Amino acid sequence: MKKTFTIIILVLLATIESFSQNYQQAAGFRLGGAGGITYRRVFGANVAAEVMLVGQNHGTAFVFLFEKQKPAVLFDDLNMNFFYGAGAHIGVSNYSNDYYEPYNYNYYYSGYHSMQLGIDGYASFEYLIPRYPIALSLECKPYFEFTAHQSFGIHLFVIAFGARYTF
């Protein structure tokens, strides 16, 4: 009886660990530069698509990325993957100008909205916690942006920490 119970427990633990290692979908959040919520769908052994709703450059943007996945070679004994890819974003920026004229005691405010269109890159190291359906990641998402506010913007070091629930 003890032997059967031990085998059942080991099989259950093995399935929990394999569930957290190879996931099909993940949803979570990003904290840091361009923070927000994220959803990833893995389509094959090494191809994924990711959708993000992030706050970046004084506004909110909807980001769509195609990604490739590879095991992180440097961390062979850890359950770590490397994701890289590219995509695009569209969003709205909010800008305001406040100024004060001291000679006639007038305070002026002018606010306006600008559309964001851009191209995004993506690179991430993701660690899957064994036995738990949680993935932690360190991400870099540089982007190039075309807006009405400024003709062209380059944002290279947009680094964030991510946490996702895998299912």
HELIX and SHEET records of a PDB file:
HELIX    1   1 LYS A    2  GLN A   21  1                                  20    
HELIX    2   2 VAL A   73  PHE A   75  5                                   3    
SHEET    1   A10 GLY A 153  HIS A 155  0                                        
SHEET    2   A10 TYR A 143  THR A 147 -1                                        
SHEET    3   A10 ASN A 106  LEU A 128 -1                                        
SHEET    4   A10 MET A  80  GLU A 101 -1                                        
SHEET    5   A10 GLY A  59  PRO A  71 -1                                        
SHEET    6   A10 VAL A  47  GLN A  56 -1                                        
SHEET    7   A10 GLY A  36  VAL A  42 -1                                        
SHEET    8   A10 GLN A  25  GLY A  32 -1                                        
SHEET    9   A10 ILE A 159  THR A 166 -1                                        
SHEET   10   A10 ILE A 134  CYS A 140 -1                                        
END                                                                             
